[in-house]
């Protein structure tokens, strides 16, 4: 987590508006640490989606102002203790346990963003350009190219059960971590399952990205 990314995020937070955080290399660890720093200064993690980075396949994290009295008091203490945080000065120290919980929340939101049926459909559609590129790049004739493309597409589709199984295992792992930490499962207005902190509620309204920045 570079101070450059932290400074950029904190300066945007000064507006008091929802902020999208999308480092060029947005690893889950980096995003979790950024979310932790944001929590120390009056914001909270809201959601995550794909679409960041130069290729558009990275992550974009949304953070929103936290209006709770506890968050406001915490932000006031930290602003007083770290007045130059947005200018490259000292930052509130990371709490490894809290960062890991945030990482579990973010990871769960990624694995739960689509249903199995949606994942199959997205994979089927997304595999077409890849299959055609390989098929027509290797095939000598149109018939051969189409045959190769069909074979590549079928091979990708055959891997879907493996991907779904891995996704379910990771999702169950993150759910167990969150439940052990006292988080509660809730369903938002879109029907998607999320986890909220003890005594907390979902930030935003159903789809934070639609209502955010």
MARFIBA-464160 format. One record per atom (N, C-alpha, C): residue in one letter; x, z, y. Coordinates in steps of 0.2 Angstrom, whole numbers, plus 5000, padded with zeros to 4 digits. Atoms other than C-alpha are relative to their C-alpha. Last residue first. Layout:
aXZY
...
END
This chain:
x499750044994
x490049665042
x499849934999
x499449984997
x488749755032
x500349955005
x500249974994
x486949725027
x500650035004
x500550044996
x487249585015
x499850045006
x499750064997
x488849665009
x499549965004
x499649984994
x488049835006
x500349945003
x499450055000
x486749754994
x500450015006
x500050045005
x485449894991
x500649954999
x500750015002
x485449965008
x500049954994
x500450064999
x487050045014
x499349994997
x499950024993
x488050185006
x499649935001
x499750064999
x487250244990
x500149985007
x500550065001
x486850424989
x500449945001
x500050064996
x487850584988
x499549954999
x500449994994
x487550764981
x500049945005
x500549955000
x488850734968
x499750025007
x499749945001
x489650564971
x499550065000
x499949974993
x488750404968
x500350074999
x499949935001
x488850284953
x500150035007
x499549974996
x488050114953
x500150074999
x499849935000
x486950014942
x500650025004
x499349995002
x486249854948
x500250075000
x500149985007
x484349824949
x500750014997
x499950065003
x484449734966
x500050014992
x500650044999
x483749884975
x500049934996
x500250024994
x485049994968
x499449955000
x500150075000
x485050094952
x499849975007
x500650024997
x485850264951
x499949925000
x500250075000
x487150344940
x499349995004
x500750025003
x487750514945
x499849935000
x500350054997
x489550574948
x499349984996
x500649984997
x490050744942
x499649945004
x499949984993
x491850704939
x499450025003
x499649945001
x491550694920
x500250035007
x500549955002
x490150564924
x500450074999
x500449984995
x491450464933
x499550054999
x499649974995
x492750464920
x499650025006
x499949935003
x491450424906
x500450045005
x500649955000
x490750284916
x500250074998
x500149984993
x492550214919
x499350045001
x499549964998
x492850204900
x499950035007
x500149945003
x491150134896
x500550055002
x500649974997
x491449994908
x499850074998
x499849974994
x493149964901
x499550035004
x499549955001
x492449944884
x500250035006
x500449955001
x490949834890
x500550074998
x500349984994
x492149714898
x499650074999
x499549964996
x493249704883
x499750035006
x499849945004
x491749664872
x500550045004
x500549954999
x491149534885
x500150074996
x500049984993
x492849444885
x499450055001
x499449964999
x492949434866
x500050035007
x500249945003
x491149364865
x500650055001
x500449964996
x491649234878
x499850074997
x499649944998
x493149164869
x499550055004
x499949965006
x492149034860
x500350075001
x500649965001
x491548974877
x500050044994
x500149944995
x493248934882
x499450044998
x499649955001
x493548834866
x500050065004
x500349975005
x491948734868
x500550064998
x500649964998
x492448684885
x499850044994
x499849944996
x494148634879
x499550045002
x499649955004
x493448534865
x500250065004
x500549975004
x492148444876
x500350064996
x500449954995
x493548404888
x499550044997
x499649954998
x494548324874
x499750055004
x500049965006
x493048224868
x500550065001
x500649965000
x492748164886
x500050044994
x500049954995
x494548114888
x499450045000
x499649945003
x494548024871
x500050055005
x500349965006
x493047924876
x500450064998
x500649964998
x493647884893
x499750044995
x500650044998
x495347824887
x499450055002
x499850064998
x497147894886
x499449955002
x500350055004
x496548074886
x500249935003
x499750015006
x497748204893
x499849944997
x499350004999
x497348224911
x500449984994
x499850064997
x495548164909
x500850005002
x500250065004
x495248304896
x500349935003
x499650015006
x496248434905
x499949944996
x499350014998
x495448414922
x500549994994
x499950074997
x493748394914
x500749985002
x500050045006
x493948554904
x500149935002
x499449995003
x494448654920
x500049954994
x499550044996
x493048574930
x500750014996
x500150075000
x491748624916
x500649975004
x499550035004
x492448804913
x499949925000
x499350004998
x491648874928
x500549964996
x500050044994
x489848824923
x500849995003
x500250075002
x489948894906
x500149955006
x499450025004
x490949054912
x499849934998
x499450014995
x489649084926
x500649974996
x500150064996
x488249064913
x500549985005
x500050065004
x489049184901
x499849945004
x499350015002
x489349314914
x500149934996
x499750034994
x487649304920
x500749984999
x500350074999
x486949334903
x500349965006
x499750045005
x488149484901
x499749925000
x500249995007
x487549554917
x500349954995
x500450055003
x488549544933
x499850024993
x500350054995
x489249664945
x499649954997
x500850005000
x489449804932
x499749955004
x500250025006
x491349764928
x499250004999
x499850075002
x491749754946
x499849984993
x500450044996
x490749914951
x500249924998
x500750015003
x491550004937
x499649955003
x499950045006
x493349964943
x499349994997
x499950074998
x492950014961
x500049964993
x500650024996
x492150184955
x500149925001
x500550005005
x493650214943
x499349975002
x499950065004
x494850174956
x499549994995
x500150064996
x494050294968
x500149944996
x500750005001
x494150434954
x499749935004
x500250025007
x495950394952
x499349995000
x499950075000
x496250404971
x499849974993
x500550034996
x495450574971
x500149935000
x500749995004
x496550634957
x499549975004
x500050055005
x498150564966
x499350014996
x500249955006
x497750654982
x499949954994
x500450025005
x498650544995
x499950054995
x499750015007
x499350625010
x499549984995
x500249955004
x498550595027
x500349994993
x500750015003
x499550465036
x499850064996
x500149965007
x501050485047
x499349994999
x499849935001
x501250355061
x499850034994
x499550005004
x501050165061
x500350074999
x499450034996
x499950145076
x500650004995
x500150074999
x498350185067
x500549965003
x500150045007
x498950345060
x499949935001
x499750075000
x499650405077
x499949964994
x500350044994
x498450555079
x500349935001
x499650065000
x498850625062
x499749955005
x499449995004
x498350805062
x500449945000
x499649954996
x496950795076
x500750004996
x499850034993
x496350635068
x500450045004
x499550045001
x496350725051
x500249965006
x499449965002
x495350875056
x500649955000
x499849974994
x494050765065
x500750044999
x499750054996
x493850655050
x500350035006
x499350025003
x493650795039
x500349955004
x499649954999
x492250865050
x500749994997
x499949994993
x491350705051
x500650055001
x499650064999
x491450675032
x500250005008
x499349995003
x490750845029
x500549955002
x499649954996
x489350825042
x500750014997
x500149935002
x488850665033
x500450055004
x500449954995
x488750505043
x500050074998
x500449955004
x490050405032
x499750055005
x499949934998
x490550245041
x499650054996
x500549994994
x490650095030
x500150075002
x500149934998
x491950025018
x499650005006
x500349984994
x491849855010
x500050075000
x500349935000
x493149794998
x499650015006
x500249984993
x493549604996
x499650074999
x500649954998
x494449564980
x499950015007
x499949934999
x495449414975
x499450045001
x500149965007
x494949244968
x500250075000
x500749985001
x494749154985
x499850044994
x500350045005
x496449064983
x499250024999
x499950084998
x497249134998
x499649964996
x499350035001
x496549314995
x500049925002
x499449994995
x494749374995
x500649964998
x500050054995
x493149304986
x500650015005
x499450055000
x492749434973
x499949955006
x500250075003
x491649584977
x500649965000
x499450045000
x491849774981
x499749934997
x500150055005
x490649904987
x500649964999
x500750025001
x490350054998
x499949954995
x500050075004
x491950155000
x499349994999
x500150005008
x491750285013
x500049944997
x500450055003
x492250305032
x500050024992
x500750014998
x492650455043
x499749944997
x500150014993
x494550465043
x499349975002
x499849944996
x494950545027
x499949995007
x500449945001
x493850425018
x500250065004
x500650014996
x494750275025
x499550064999
x499849994993
x496350345018
x499449995004
x499949934999
x495550355001
x500250025007
x500749964999
x494850185002
x500150075001
x500350024993
x496550115006
x499450045001
x499749964995
x497250204991
x499849995007
x500249935000
x495950134980
x500350045005
x500649994997
x496249964987
x499750074999
x500050004992
x498049974983
x499350015003
x499749944998
x497750034965
x500150005008
x500549945000
x496449904962
x500350065002
x500149975006
x497649764967
x499550065000
x500549945000
x497249664982
x500050034993
x499949985007
x498749544985
x499650074999
x499850065004
x498249455001
x500150024993
x499350025000
x497349615007
x500249944996
x499950065005
x495449605009
x500849995000
x499349995002
x494649755017
x500249954995
x499850035006
x492949725025
x500750004999
x499450045000
x492349845038
x500249974993
x499850015007
x490649915042
x500649965000
x500450045004
x490549965061
x500349994993
x500649965003
x491250115070
x499549954996
x500650034998
x492349995080
x499450044998
x500249974993
x493850115077
x499449975003
x500549945000
x493750065059
x499850035006
x500750035001
x494549895063
x499550054999
x500250034993
x496049985070
x499349974999
x500249944995
x496150095054
x499849975007
x500749975002
x496049935042
x499850065005
x500550054998
x497449845052
x499350034998
x500150004993
x498550005052
x499449955002
x500349944998
x498350035033
x499849995008
x500750005002
x498749855029
x499650065002
x500350064997
x500349855039
x499250004999
x500349984994
x500750025032
x499749955005
x499650004994
x500949945016
x499750035006
x500450004994
x500050005000
x500450005006
END
